[in-house]
Amino acid sequence: MRGSARGLFVGRSVVLLLAAGALAGCVADKDVTGSVMRASASREVATGDREGQLRRMAATYAAAYEKNPNDPGAAYAYGVTLRALDQRAQALAVLESASIRHPAQRQILAAYGRSLADAGRLEEALKVLGKAHLPEQPDWRILNAQGAILDQLGRTAEARRYYESALKIAPGEPSILSNLGLSYALAGEPAKAEAVLLQAVANPKADDKVRANLAMVQGLKSAGPAKKPTRG
């Protein structure tokens, strides 16, 4: 890695990465999973008005990005903050450009892959997330996102293998269990879905979206097997 390519981890870029790190963690699972924010990450934006804080963060990162769009830290921070604000088209544009400029930066590739999934470009998202993930350095968030994308593509058996791998790294993680529960629900197995989602909500890190998924599945279960839920 030459000169400026190291900027993602040294110099002023590391400040942006540290500031955006928790945020990136929380939105990592927002894309295609039942969990929006992890407890550890939500504290970064939970005090006061969340949207207001995100907008202030976006303004800060936008200024840094406009000043130097080649700065990987600025592009990454700006892109994930835009995703948190649901400005998905703009986030995709920023992260796509960053991935072209910095094809070896796995954090950027991971964020870009999730942004592609936001846009419904699922096959492309899988390819990009595959490049962002190293088997020798497994990341449960990427595995979880890959699993959820595979579920949307109807590749249920493959999806569940990804969830199982993710759970080996992060046992009991509610966002993974939420995805697995939805996988069972989408396959018309509400009893299994409910059991898994009950495990998810038992975790103190479970958020309102996970609890809403459980309520939805319980409603479907009581209504009978004819209906299937859709991912939120």
Disulfide bonds with the S-S distance in Angstrom:
none
